[in-house]
């Protein structure tokens, strides 16, 4: 859910109505495009031009996270900005913990640490750190290791530093936060023993997030591990995206508002991401379907929306005074409701925990 940029696809995925900026050469007079005319139009486009999957959605991710920060307070008292992870340990544990959200959010971070196999003296990178909730857990559990968190959002970096200082003042020398684009960092090659992205890779560029993976590969030391928690689309999603009948219409409508409400241009395509992992040189690639692990935390969303989001809307002066904030908060609510509809279509849209390893003496390739 954190960091930025826009992903693009080819002209064949244009929505039924597209408004094209007037400063685009040879396209100044085009304001409507139908599916039947997409092939003829694509032949007239410059080779370097690609069109957003949802051309009517131009998310400003920095603005989104700046304006919805308070909403995430309602989701997690620790400022987690991702779904939780529930492990079934018997019916007694299930009954006791299924409706406890914060432990599930913490467990999602624990899953990352386990996959990274954090070692004493190691240095790790959070690619899209949000407000640093996972980083603060890391600081408490691994005081002899280091972690750096990066985000495009200056307010997140500042707040993450303040929360770390308040909760773990002794960890300031071991954990730090920087304002940086995870697709183009200033770190030296092979700087980290492991890197992870908690629902932030979705904001990267490209169907398979090539720039994100290329940078992760460059930054990893030999035998370093990459861990990604995120939602992915499938081949079926891509195939059915523009059908407008029955359940397809409902799914596509919900997917549109999910992307718009959560400032994602288009979610990662699973097959393209896996192919990009291989292309970059990653080894031991594993996709774990985490739908049932994530579902219990997702079931908290209706309660959160109704009690927190709506309360903020009805009683917040800023909500009524600030038109931009009002629009973003309404979109955020619609995105959250839409996520529950989209999640029912598991053959098109699902949640995975991805792990991959960089081998010895491997050199990355340009994305």
C-alpha positions in Angstrom: 0.0 0.0 0.0 3.0 2.5 0.2 5.4 4.3 -2.3 4.6 5.4 -5.8 4.4 5.6 -9.5 2.1 4.6 -12.3 1.9 1.3 -14.2 1.0 1.1 -17.9 -0.2 -1.5 -20.4 -0.7 -1.5 -24.1 -3.5 0.2 -26.1 -5.5 -3.0 -26.2 -6.6 -2.5 -22.6 -8.2 0.9 -23.1 -11.5 1.3 -21.3 -14.5 2.1 -23.4 -14.2 5.8 -22.9 -10.8 7.6 -22.8 -10.0 11.2 -22.6 -6.6 11.9 -24.2 -4.6 15.0 -23.3 -4.7 17.6 -26.0 -0.9 18.0 -26.1 -0.3 14.5 -27.4 0.9 14.6 -31.0 -1.6 13.3 -33.6 -4.2 12.6 -30.8 -5.5 16.1 -30.1 -8.9 15.5 -31.6 -9.5 12.1 -30.1 -11.8 12.1 -27.0 -13.6 8.8 -27.3 -12.3 5.4 -28.1 -14.4 2.2 -28.5 -13.1 -1.3 -28.1 -13.8 -2.0 -31.8 -11.5 0.9 -32.9 -8.6 0.1 -30.5 -6.7 -1.9 -33.1 -6.8 0.9 -35.7 -5.9 3.5 -33.2 -2.9 1.5 -31.9 -1.3 1.5 -35.3 -1.3 5.3 -35.3 0.4 5.6 -31.9 4.1 6.5 -31.6 6.2 3.4 -30.7 7.2 5.0 -27.3 3.6 5.7 -26.2 1.7 3.4 -23.9 -1.7 4.2 -22.4 -2.8 3.6 -18.7 -4.8 0.5 -18.1 -7.5 2.7 -16.6 -6.9 6.0 -18.4 -9.4 7.8 -16.3 -7.5 6.9 -13.1 -4.4 9.0 -12.6 -3.5 8.4 -8.9 -1.2 10.7 -7.0 0.1 8.2 -4.5 1.9 10.8 -2.4 -1.3 12.9 -2.1 -3.3 9.7 -1.4 -1.2 8.7 1.6 -0.9 12.2 2.8 -4.6 12.7 2.9 -5.7 9.3 4.2 -3.1 8.9 7.0 -5.8 9.3 9.7 -7.9 6.6 8.1 -5.0 4.1 8.8 -5.1 5.1 12.4 -8.6 3.6 12.5 -7.3 0.4 10.9 -4.4 -0.1 13.3 -3.3 1.5 16.6 0.3 0.8 15.6 -0.2 2.3 12.1 0.1 -0.9 10.1 -0.9 -0.2 6.5 -1.4 -3.7 5.3 -3.6 -6.8 5.9 -3.0 -9.2 8.7 -2.0 -12.8 8.6 -3.8 -15.5 10.6 -2.4 -18.9 11.4 -4.8 -21.6 12.5 -3.5 -23.2 15.7 -6.6 -25.1 16.8 -10.2 -24.1 17.5 -9.5 -22.6 20.9 -6.9 -20.3 19.3 -9.3 -19.6 16.4 -12.3 -18.6 18.6 -10.1 -16.4 20.8 -8.1 -14.6 18.2 -10.2 -14.5 14.9 -11.6 -11.1 15.8 -8.4 -9.6 17.2 -7.1 -7.5 14.4 -3.8 -6.1 15.8 -2.2 -9.5 16.5 -2.9 -10.5 12.9 -1.3 -7.3 11.6 1.8 -8.0 13.7 1.8 -11.6 12.5 2.0 -10.4 8.9 5.3 -8.7 9.8 6.4 -11.8 11.7 5.9 -13.8 8.5 8.2 -11.4 6.6 10.9 -11.8 9.3 10.7 -15.6 9.2 11.0 -15.6 5.4 14.0 -13.3 5.5 15.6 -15.5 8.1 16.9 -12.4 9.9 20.5 -12.8 11.1 22.4 -11.0 13.7 24.4 -8.1 12.2 22.4 -8.2 9.0 21.0 -5.1 7.2 17.5 -5.2 5.7 15.4 -2.9 3.5 11.7 -2.1 3.8 10.7 -1.0 0.3 7.7 1.2 1.1 7.8 1.5 4.9 4.7 3.5 5.5 4.7 4.8 9.1 7.2 2.2 10.1 5.1 -0.3 12.1 6.9 -3.3 10.7 10.2 -1.6 11.2 9.4 -0.9 14.9 8.6 -4.6 15.4 11.9 -5.4 13.8 13.8 -3.1 16.1 12.3 -4.7 19.2 12.9 -8.3 18.0 16.3 -7.9 16.4 18.3 -5.3 18.3 21.6 -6.5 16.8 20.5 -6.1 13.2 19.8 -3.0 11.1 16.9 -1.9 9.0 16.3 1.0 6.6 12.8 2.0 5.5 12.1 4.1 2.5 9.0 5.9 1.3 8.1 8.6 -1.3 5.9 10.3 1.2 7.8 12.8 3.4 5.1 12.9 6.1 5.4 9.1 6.4 9.2 9.3 6.9 8.9 12.0 9.5 6.1 10.3 11.4 8.0 6.9 11.3 11.0 8.6 12.8 8.9 10.2 15.6 7.1 6.9 16.4 10.4 5.0 16.5 12.0 7.6 18.8 8.9 7.4 21.1 8.6 3.6 21.2 12.2 2.4 20.9 14.6 5.2 21.5 17.5 2.8 21.8 16.9 1.6 18.2 17.6 5.0 16.5 21.1 3.9 15.5 19.8 0.6 14.1 16.7 1.6 12.3 16.4 4.7 10.0 13.9 6.0 7.4 14.6 7.9 4.2 12.5 9.6 1.5 13.3 7.7 -1.6 11.8 6.0 -4.7 12.2 2.2 -4.3 12.6 1.9 -8.1 15.6 4.2 -8.1 17.4 4.3 -4.8 20.7 5.9 -3.9 22.1 2.8 -2.2 25.2 1.0 -3.4 25.0 -2.4 -5.0 24.6 -5.4 -2.7 23.9 -3.3 0.4 21.2 -5.5 2.0 20.9 -9.1 3.3 17.2 -9.0 2.6 14.5 -6.7 1.2 10.8 -6.8 1.5 7.6 -5.0 0.3 4.4 -5.1 2.4 1.7 -4.2 -0.1 3.8 -1.5 -1.7 4.9 -3.2 -4.9 1.4 -2.6 -6.2 2.4 1.0 -6.7 5.3 0.2 -9.0 5.6 0.6 -12.8 5.0 -2.1 -15.3 2.7 -5.1 -15.5 5.5 -7.3 -13.9 7.0 -4.5 -11.9 10.3 -4.8 -13.7 11.9 -1.6 -12.2 11.0 -2.6 -8.7 12.5 -6.1 -9.1 15.6 -4.9 -10.9 16.3 -2.5 -8.0 15.6 -5.2 -5.4 18.0 -7.5 -7.2 20.7 -4.9 -7.4 20.5 -4.1 -3.7 20.5 -7.6 -2.5 23.8 -9.3 -1.4 24.5 -12.7 -2.8 22.1 -15.3 -1.3 19.9 -12.4 -0.1 16.1 -12.9 0.0 13.2 -10.9 -1.4 9.8 -11.1 0.3 6.6 -9.5 -1.2 3.2 -9.5 0.4 0.6 -8.2 -2.1 -2.5 -8.8 -4.2 -2.1 -10.1 -7.8 -4.3 -10.4 -10.8 -4.4 -13.5 -13.0 -4.6 -14.3 -16.7 -8.4 -14.6 -16.3 -8.6 -11.1 -14.9 -6.8 -9.7 -17.9 -9.0 -11.7 -20.3 -12.3 -10.7 -18.7 -11.5 -7.1 -17.8 -13.6 -5.4 -20.4 -16.7 -7.7 -20.4 -19.7 -5.9 -19.3 -22.3 -8.6 -18.6 -23.4 -10.2 -15.3 -20.7 -10.9 -12.8 -18.1 -9.5 -15.1 -19.8 -6.1 -14.8 -19.9 -6.3 -11.0 -16.3 -7.4 -10.8 -15.0 -4.8 -13.2 -16.9 -2.0 -11.5 -15.5 -3.1 -8.1 -12.0 -3.4 -9.5 -12.2 0.1 -11.0 -13.1 1.6 -7.6 -10.6 -0.5 -5.7 -7.8 0.9 -7.9 -9.2 4.4 -7.7 -9.8 4.3 -4.0 -6.5 2.9 -3.1 -4.4 4.9 -5.6 -3.2 1.9 -7.7 -3.0 2.2 -11.4 -3.4 -1.6 -12.0 -2.5 -4.5 -9.6 0.5 -6.7 -10.4 -0.1 -9.5 -12.9 1.0 -12.7 -11.2 2.3 -14.4 -14.4 4.2 -11.3 -15.5 5.7 -10.8 -12.1 6.9 -14.4 -12.0 8.4 -14.1 -15.5 10.1 -10.9 -14.4 11.6 -12.6 -11.3 13.1 -15.2 -13.6 14.3 -12.6 -16.1 16.1 -10.6 -13.4 17.9 -13.7 -12.2 16.1 -14.6 -9.0 16.1 -18.3 -7.9 14.0 -20.4 -5.6 10.9 -18.5 -6.5 7.8 -19.4 -4.5 4.2 -18.0 -4.5 2.2 -18.9 -1.4 -1.6 -18.4 -1.8 -2.4 -16.6 1.4 -6.1 -15.9 0.8 -7.3 -17.8 3.9 -4.6 -16.3 6.0 -5.5 -12.7 5.0 -9.3 -13.2 5.0 -9.9 -12.9 8.8 -8.3 -9.4 8.9 -10.2 -8.4 5.7 -13.4 -9.2 7.5 -12.7 -6.3 9.9 -13.1 -3.8 7.0 -16.9 -3.3 7.2 -16.6 -2.5 10.9 -13.7 -0.1 10.4 -15.4 1.7 7.6 -18.7 2.1 9.4 -17.3 3.1 12.8 -14.2 5.1 11.9 -14.4 6.4 8.3 -18.0 7.4 8.6 -17.4 9.0 12.0 -14.6 11.1 10.6 -16.8 12.1 7.7 -19.8 13.1 9.8 -17.9 14.9 12.5 -14.7 16.2 10.9 -14.7 19.9 10.1 -11.8 19.3 7.7 -14.0 16.8 5.8 -16.5 19.5 5.0 -14.0 22.4 4.5 -11.5 20.6 2.3 -13.0 19.4 -1.0 -9.9 17.4 -1.9 -9.8 15.6 1.4 -13.6 14.9 1.2 -13.3 13.3 -2.3 -10.2 11.2 -1.3 -11.8 9.9 1.9 -15.0 8.9 0.0 -12.9 7.2 -2.6 -11.0 5.4 0.1 -14.2 4.1 1.6 -15.5 3.0 -1.8 -12.1 1.3 -2.5 -12.3 -0.6 0.8 -15.9 -1.8 0.1 -14.9 -2.7 -3.5 -11.9 -4.7 -2.3 -14.3 -7.2 -0.5 -16.2 -7.7 -3.8 -13.1 -8.2 -5.8 -11.7 -10.6 -3.3 -14.6 -13.0 -3.9 -13.3 -13.6 -7.4 -10.2 -15.6 -6.4 -9.6 -17.0 -9.9 -9.0 -13.4 -11.0 -7.6 -11.7 -8.0 -5.8 -13.2 -5.1 -3.3 -12.5 -2.3 0.2 -14.1 -2.3 3.3 -14.1 -0.2 6.2 -14.3 -2.7 9.8 -15.2 -1.8 12.8 -15.4 -4.1 16.6 -15.6 -3.6 19.5 -13.9 -5.3 22.2 -16.5 -6.1 25.9 -16.2 -5.7 27.9 -13.9 -7.9 24.8 -12.9 -10.0 24.6 -9.6 -11.9 21.2 -8.1 -12.5 19.9 -6.9 -15.8 18.3 -3.6 -16.9 14.6 -3.6 -16.6 
